[in-house]
Amino acid sequence: MITPAVLQVAATPTTPALALRPWSLEDAAPVVEAFRDAGLRRWTSHTAENEAEGTQWVRSQQQSWTAGDRFSFAVLEAQPGGLCGQLLAGVVLKGVAAGEPAAEVGYWTAAHARGKGVASRAVEALTGWAFDTFAAGGLERLELLHQVDNRASCRVAQKSRYDFHRMLPAAPPSFPQAGHLHVRRISP
């Protein structure tokens, strides 16, 4: 079993420090609020209409962590003294399996945190953690997928040093348009 980790990302001159930690039940209400955004709903299949659904979503993230098949982190603004502030985003590593060379990275950003470098910095932190944690088990590369018209996700991939690999065909209903596959390989 992989021990849950808290990842720290230093502040920059223009952006706050970040804390990435496994989801907790206190995140249910902020998740519901984030998922109310039409922009987020356009790019994700996740929904949480009320606190009960938010709690169910958080528990699902926790269960996947325990099962060892999906490692999802809440991305929060780090506060002095190790405290965490407002929910900014979520990042996830999925498809990790012993002996498999590839896994997938996913993310979403709350409306109030977009355009501030949160997603690329969180993806970078998750990427480092993934390679540090799973390289010995055979992980060699991470894949990041997005629909072709999601220009913001393309910028996040580029800023996070994921190289464009190839076009992907549409795969409705979860991936209704053609997309991009970006890849980042473990550094030797």
LINTA-V291863 format. One record per helix or strand. SS is the DSSP state (~ for helix, > for strand). FROM is the first residue (numbers start at 1). TO is the last residue. If there is no record, write none. Layout:
ss={SS & SS}
from={FROM & FROM}
to={TO & TO}
This chain:
ss={> & > & ~ & ~ & ~ & > & ~ & > & > & ~ & ~ & > & ~ & > & > & > & >}
from={6 & 18 & 25 & 38 & 51 & 70 & 80 & 84 & 102 & 111 & 118 & 141 & 151 & 163 & 171 & 175 & 179}
to={9 & 22 & 35 & 43 & 67 & 78 & 82 & 94 & 109 & 113 & 137 & 147 & 159 & 168 & 171 & 175 & 185}
